[in-house]
Amino acid sequence: MRQVGTLVLVGCLSLFLGSALAATPRSLVATVERVTDGDSVIGITDNGTKLRIRLLGIDAPELPYNGKLGQPYAEDARDYLDHLIGGKAVRVEVYGPDQYNRVLSVIWDEEVNVNLLMVAMGYAEVYRGAHFVAFCRDLDHAEAQARRDRVGMWAQGAKYESPRDFRRRLRLSGN
């Protein structure tokens, strides 16, 4: 039984990290210059390097783009993330680049996992794209609790549309 649990954990981690991602993250400090949406920020490292950072494992509602409508709670998600980390120096655990050359990362504000908090507060769901078929329990539990409590975007009930489905329906490129 213990061996099965270990295999499930290894499988989850390998799917979570994807083949293009490093198994051990590199940690660095960056100051959040700008929050672009509910799952992306621009950060500046101590040596002046500008990073386009994509919060790993989460997917926030889509903002209006190129004349196309956005989703409910997209601006709320962006504003909440800005409230949490805008202008702050944060620890960035870098797992590698995504297909848009953003840095896939878990962001920490001291001891707070910002990616997890965005899901727990109902401003993002667990990302279910190609590299993330399975995901770690903490994010799944946070999403399930937010759904149950109808927190943030989950207050929409049956009207809720995932960011992924929204992008497909409108033929938007993105996460």
Contacts in CASP RR format, 6 or more apart in sequence:
PFRMAT RR
TARGET T0000
AUTHOR 0000-0000-0000
METHOD contacts of the structure
MODEL  1
MRQVGTLVLVGCLSLFLGSALAATPRSLVATVERVTDGDSVIGITDNGTK
LRIRLLGIDAPELPYNGKLGQPYAEDARDYLDHLIGGKAVRVEVYGPDQY
NRVLSVIWDEEVNVNLLMVAMGYAEVYRGAHFVAFCRDLDHAEAQARRDR
VGMWAQGAKYESPRDFRRRLRLSGN
11 134 0 8 1.000
12 134 0 8 1.000
12 135 0 8 1.000
12 136 0 8 1.000
13 23 0 8 1.000
13 136 0 8 1.000
15 131 0 8 1.000
15 132 0 8 1.000
15 133 0 8 1.000
15 134 0 8 1.000
15 135 0 8 1.000
16 57 0 8 1.000
16 131 0 8 1.000
16 132 0 8 1.000
16 134 0 8 1.000
16 135 0 8 1.000
16 136 0 8 1.000
17 23 0 8 1.000
17 95 0 8 1.000
17 131 0 8 1.000
18 131 0 8 1.000
18 132 0 8 1.000
19 131 0 8 1.000
20 96 0 8 1.000
20 97 0 8 1.000
20 131 0 8 1.000
21 95 0 8 1.000
21 96 0 8 1.000
21 104 0 8 1.000
21 131 0 8 1.000
22 94 0 8 1.000
22 95 0 8 1.000
22 96 0 8 1.000
25 93 0 8 1.000
25 94 0 8 1.000
25 95 0 8 1.000
25 105 0 8 1.000
25 106 0 8 1.000
26 93 0 8 1.000
26 94 0 8 1.000
27 91 0 8 1.000
27 92 0 8 1.000
27 93 0 8 1.000
27 94 0 8 1.000
28 45 0 8 1.000
28 91 0 8 1.000
28 92 0 8 1.000
28 94 0 8 1.000
29 45 0 8 1.000
29 46 0 8 1.000
29 89 0 8 1.000
29 90 0 8 1.000
29 91 0 8 1.000
29 92 0 8 1.000
30 43 0 8 1.000
30 44 0 8 1.000
30 45 0 8 1.000
30 51 0 8 1.000
30 53 0 8 1.000
30 89 0 8 1.000
30 90 0 8 1.000
30 92 0 8 1.000
31 43 0 8 1.000
31 44 0 8 1.000
31 87 0 8 1.000
31 88 0 8 1.000
31 89 0 8 1.000
31 90 0 8 1.000
32 41 0 8 1.000
32 42 0 8 1.000
32 43 0 8 1.000
32 85 0 8 1.000
32 86 0 8 1.000
32 87 0 8 1.000
32 88 0 8 1.000
32 90 0 8 1.000
33 41 0 8 1.000
33 42 0 8 1.000
33 43 0 8 1.000
33 44 0 8 1.000
33 50 0 8 1.000
33 87 0 8 1.000
34 41 0 8 1.000
34 42 0 8 1.000
34 43 0 8 1.000
34 86 0 8 1.000
35 41 0 8 1.000
35 78 0 8 1.000
35 81 0 8 1.000
35 82 0 8 1.000
35 85 0 8 1.000
35 86 0 8 1.000
36 42 0 8 1.000
36 78 0 8 1.000
37 60 0 8 1.000
37 62 0 8 1.000
37 63 0 8 1.000
37 74 0 8 1.000
37 77 0 8 1.000
37 78 0 8 1.000
37 81 0 8 1.000
38 55 0 8 1.000
38 60 0 8 1.000
38 61 0 8 1.000
38 74 0 8 1.000
38 77 0 8 1.000
38 78 0 8 1.000
38 80 0 8 1.000
38 81 0 8 1.000
38 118 0 8 1.000
38 123 0 8 1.000
38 124 0 8 1.000
39 54 0 8 1.000
39 55 0 8 1.000
39 58 0 8 1.000
39 59 0 8 1.000
39 60 0 8 1.000
39 77 0 8 1.000
39 81 0 8 1.000
39 118 0 8 1.000
39 124 0 8 1.000
39 175 0 8 1.000
40 52 0 8 1.000
40 53 0 8 1.000
40 54 0 8 1.000
40 55 0 8 1.000
40 102 0 8 1.000
41 53 0 8 1.000
41 55 0 8 1.000
41 81 0 8 1.000
41 85 0 8 1.000
41 86 0 8 1.000
41 107 0 8 1.000
42 50 0 8 1.000
42 51 0 8 1.000
42 52 0 8 1.000
42 53 0 8 1.000
43 50 0 8 1.000
43 51 0 8 1.000
43 53 0 8 1.000
43 92 0 8 1.000
44 50 0 8 1.000
44 51 0 8 1.000
45 51 0 8 1.000
51 92 0 8 1.000
51 103 0 8 1.000
52 100 0 8 1.000
52 101 0 8 1.000
52 102 0 8 1.000
52 103 0 8 1.000
53 92 0 8 1.000
53 102 0 8 1.000
53 103 0 8 1.000
53 105 0 8 1.000
53 107 0 8 1.000
54 98 0 8 1.000
54 100 0 8 1.000
54 102 0 8 1.000
54 103 0 8 1.000
54 104 0 8 1.000
54 105 0 8 1.000
54 175 0 8 1.000
55 105 0 8 1.000
55 106 0 8 1.000
55 107 0 8 1.000
55 114 0 8 1.000
55 115 0 8 1.000
55 118 0 8 1.000
55 124 0 8 1.000
56 95 0 8 1.000
56 104 0 8 1.000
56 105 0 8 1.000
56 106 0 8 1.000
56 115 0 8 1.000
56 127 0 8 1.000
57 115 0 8 1.000
57 126 0 8 1.000
57 127 0 8 1.000
57 132 0 8 1.000
57 135 0 8 1.000
57 139 0 8 1.000
58 115 0 8 1.000
58 118 0 8 1.000
58 119 0 8 1.000
58 124 0 8 1.000
58 125 0 8 1.000
58 126 0 8 1.000
58 127 0 8 1.000
58 139 0 8 1.000
59 124 0 8 1.000
59 125 0 8 1.000
59 126 0 8 1.000
59 127 0 8 1.000
59 128 0 8 1.000
59 129 0 8 1.000
59 162 0 8 1.000
59 163 0 8 1.000
59 164 0 8 1.000
59 175 0 8 1.000
60 74 0 8 1.000
60 77 0 8 1.000
60 78 0 8 1.000
60 81 0 8 1.000
60 118 0 8 1.000
60 123 0 8 1.000
60 124 0 8 1.000
60 163 0 8 1.000
61 70 0 8 1.000
61 71 0 8 1.000
61 72 0 8 1.000
61 73 0 8 1.000
61 74 0 8 1.000
61 77 0 8 1.000
61 123 0 8 1.000
61 124 0 8 1.000
61 153 0 8 1.000
61 163 0 8 1.000
61 166 0 8 1.000
62 70 0 8 1.000
62 71 0 8 1.000
62 74 0 8 1.000
62 163 0 8 1.000
62 166 0 8 1.000
62 167 0 8 1.000
62 172 0 8 1.000
63 70 0 8 1.000
63 71 0 8 1.000
63 74 0 8 1.000
63 75 0 8 1.000
63 78 0 8 1.000
64 70 0 8 1.000
64 74 0 8 1.000
65 172 0 8 1.000
68 170 0 8 1.000
68 172 0 8 1.000
69 170 0 8 1.000
70 166 0 8 1.000
71 161 0 8 1.000
71 163 0 8 1.000
71 166 0 8 1.000
72 153 0 8 1.000
72 156 0 8 1.000
73 122 0 8 1.000
73 123 0 8 1.000
73 152 0 8 1.000
73 153 0 8 1.000
73 156 0 8 1.000
76 123 0 8 1.000
76 152 0 8 1.000
76 153 0 8 1.000
77 118 0 8 1.000
77 123 0 8 1.000
77 124 0 8 1.000
77 153 0 8 1.000
80 118 0 8 1.000
80 121 0 8 1.000
80 123 0 8 1.000
81 114 0 8 1.000
81 118 0 8 1.000
81 123 0 8 1.000
84 109 0 8 1.000
84 112 0 8 1.000
84 114 0 8 1.000
84 117 0 8 1.000
85 107 0 8 1.000
85 109 0 8 1.000
85 114 0 8 1.000
88 109 0 8 1.000
90 107 0 8 1.000
90 108 0 8 1.000
90 109 0 8 1.000
90 114 0 8 1.000
91 107 0 8 1.000
91 108 0 8 1.000
91 109 0 8 1.000
92 103 0 8 1.000
92 105 0 8 1.000
92 106 0 8 1.000
92 107 0 8 1.000
92 108 0 8 1.000
93 105 0 8 1.000
93 106 0 8 1.000
93 107 0 8 1.000
93 108 0 8 1.000
94 103 0 8 1.000
94 104 0 8 1.000
94 105 0 8 1.000
95 104 0 8 1.000
95 105 0 8 1.000
95 106 0 8 1.000
96 103 0 8 1.000
96 104 0 8 1.000
96 105 0 8 1.000
97 103 0 8 1.000
97 104 0 8 1.000
98 104 0 8 1.000
98 175 0 8 1.000
100 174 0 8 1.000
106 113 0 8 1.000
106 114 0 8 1.000
106 115 0 8 1.000
107 113 0 8 1.000
107 114 0 8 1.000
107 115 0 8 1.000
108 114 0 8 1.000
113 138 0 8 1.000
115 124 0 8 1.000
115 139 0 8 1.000
116 138 0 8 1.000
116 139 0 8 1.000
116 142 0 8 1.000
118 124 0 8 1.000
119 125 0 8 1.000
119 126 0 8 1.000
119 139 0 8 1.000
119 142 0 8 1.000
119 143 0 8 1.000
119 146 0 8 1.000
120 142 0 8 1.000
120 145 0 8 1.000
120 146 0 8 1.000
120 151 0 8 1.000
121 146 0 8 1.000
121 151 0 8 1.000
121 152 0 8 1.000
122 146 0 8 1.000
122 151 0 8 1.000
122 152 0 8 1.000
122 153 0 8 1.000
122 154 0 8 1.000
123 152 0 8 1.000
123 153 0 8 1.000
125 143 0 8 1.000
125 153 0 8 1.000
125 162 0 8 1.000
125 163 0 8 1.000
126 132 0 8 1.000
126 135 0 8 1.000
126 139 0 8 1.000
126 140 0 8 1.000
126 143 0 8 1.000
127 135 0 8 1.000
127 175 0 8 1.000
128 135 0 8 1.000
128 162 0 8 1.000
128 164 0 8 1.000
129 164 0 8 1.000
129 175 0 8 1.000
145 151 0 8 1.000
146 152 0 8 1.000
146 154 0 8 1.000
147 154 0 8 1.000
150 157 0 8 1.000
153 160 0 8 1.000
154 160 0 8 1.000
161 169 0 8 1.000
163 175 0 8 1.000
164 175 0 8 1.000
166 172 0 8 1.000
167 173 0 8 1.000
167 174 0 8 1.000
167 175 0 8 1.000
END
